[in-house]
Amino acid sequence: MKNTISGVWRAASRFLRLTPHPSLLSVLRLPPPAFRLIASAALCVALGACGFHLRGQALLPFDSVYITGAPVFVSQLSRALHAGSPVRVTNNSKDAQVTLQILSELRERVILSLSAAGRVREITLRYRVSYRLTDAKGIEYIPASELVLRRDVTYSDTDVLGKEQEEALLYRDMLSDAVQQVVRRLQIAKLDVRSPATRDEK
């Protein structure tokens, strides 16, 4: 999954830096910026077709989960669980065995380097997701944890629109990566989830 998206992204990066042949632009009757914008949109669709599906069946230590918090992340994680696991995602915490709280979702953009003329040359994009897993009784199985992903990208103030599209693709890539990492963390929480019930029986 990650390799597929990375491959699409590398191809997209190379493609967006190209200037299409004049004969192609004359046929399409498009200036280069408009061509890159349309190409970016097409690549976004292709990337979306690759994303948010788990590799194989994800074996999770619970039968149902209620996910609450950041809407975009919740939506994509719910979609991934529906497509790649037998776990039921509920609309009410009372109907779920566990509750996954997405405590925060942040996107950060930091200047990485400047040119000799003082213009931005490179930037770092960061994507942060904090989450916590509990059961109906409030017992904590995964304490508040944070995922931090980053991508470095070149910047040009002469192609602002193209760079905005590039950043959007990178954030989408990081979102998909974060969804996969959270699912893997839920999978290895198996012993933590079962141990409180065992203690209660004793």
CORHU-V664241 format. One record per residue. N is the residue number from 1. SS is DSSP state (H for helix, E for strand, L for the rest). Layout:
n:N ss:SS
n:N ss:SS
This chain:
n:1 ss:L
n:2 ss:H
n:3 ss:H
n:4 ss:H
n:5 ss:H
n:6 ss:H
n:7 ss:H
n:8 ss:H
n:9 ss:H
n:10 ss:H
n:11 ss:H
n:12 ss:H
n:13 ss:H
n:14 ss:H
n:15 ss:H
n:16 ss:H
n:17 ss:L
n:18 ss:L
n:19 ss:L
n:20 ss:L
n:21 ss:L
n:22 ss:H
n:23 ss:H
n:24 ss:H
n:25 ss:H
n:26 ss:H
n:27 ss:H
n:28 ss:H
n:29 ss:L
n:30 ss:L
n:31 ss:L
n:32 ss:H
n:33 ss:H
n:34 ss:H
n:35 ss:H
n:36 ss:H
n:37 ss:H
n:38 ss:H
n:39 ss:H
n:40 ss:H
n:41 ss:H
n:42 ss:H
n:43 ss:H
n:44 ss:H
n:45 ss:H
n:46 ss:H
n:47 ss:H
n:48 ss:H
n:49 ss:H
n:50 ss:H
n:51 ss:L
n:52 ss:L
n:53 ss:L
n:54 ss:L
n:55 ss:L
n:56 ss:L
n:57 ss:L
n:58 ss:L
n:59 ss:L
n:60 ss:L
n:61 ss:L
n:62 ss:L
n:63 ss:L
n:64 ss:E
n:65 ss:E
n:66 ss:E
n:67 ss:E
n:68 ss:E
n:69 ss:E
n:70 ss:L
n:71 ss:H
n:72 ss:H
n:73 ss:H
n:74 ss:H
n:75 ss:H
n:76 ss:H
n:77 ss:H
n:78 ss:H
n:79 ss:H
n:80 ss:H
n:81 ss:H
n:82 ss:H
n:83 ss:H
n:84 ss:H
n:85 ss:L
n:86 ss:L
n:87 ss:L
n:88 ss:E
n:89 ss:E
n:90 ss:E
n:91 ss:L
n:92 ss:L
n:93 ss:H
n:94 ss:H
n:95 ss:H
n:96 ss:L
n:97 ss:L
n:98 ss:E
n:99 ss:E
n:100 ss:E
n:101 ss:E
n:102 ss:E
n:103 ss:E
n:104 ss:E
n:105 ss:E
n:106 ss:E
n:107 ss:E
n:108 ss:E
n:109 ss:E
n:110 ss:E
n:111 ss:E
n:112 ss:E
n:113 ss:E
n:114 ss:E
n:115 ss:L
n:116 ss:L
n:117 ss:L
n:118 ss:L
n:119 ss:L
n:120 ss:E
n:121 ss:E
n:122 ss:E
n:123 ss:E
n:124 ss:E
n:125 ss:E
n:126 ss:E
n:127 ss:E
n:128 ss:E
n:129 ss:E
n:130 ss:E
n:131 ss:E
n:132 ss:E
n:133 ss:E
n:134 ss:E
n:135 ss:E
n:136 ss:L
n:137 ss:L
n:138 ss:L
n:139 ss:L
n:140 ss:E
n:141 ss:E
n:142 ss:E
n:143 ss:E
n:144 ss:E
n:145 ss:E
n:146 ss:E
n:147 ss:E
n:148 ss:E
n:149 ss:E
n:150 ss:E
n:151 ss:E
n:152 ss:E
n:153 ss:E
n:154 ss:E
n:155 ss:L
n:156 ss:L
n:157 ss:L
n:158 ss:L
n:159 ss:L
n:160 ss:H
n:161 ss:H
n:162 ss:H
n:163 ss:H
n:164 ss:H
n:165 ss:H
n:166 ss:H
n:167 ss:H
n:168 ss:H
n:169 ss:H
n:170 ss:H
n:171 ss:H
n:172 ss:H
n:173 ss:H
n:174 ss:H
n:175 ss:H
n:176 ss:H
n:177 ss:H
n:178 ss:H
n:179 ss:H
n:180 ss:H
n:181 ss:H
n:182 ss:H
n:183 ss:H
n:184 ss:H
n:185 ss:H
n:186 ss:H
n:187 ss:H
n:188 ss:L
n:189 ss:L
n:190 ss:H
n:191 ss:H
n:192 ss:H
n:193 ss:H
n:194 ss:H
n:195 ss:H
n:196 ss:H
n:197 ss:H
n:198 ss:H
n:199 ss:H
n:200 ss:H
n:201 ss:H
n:202 ss:L
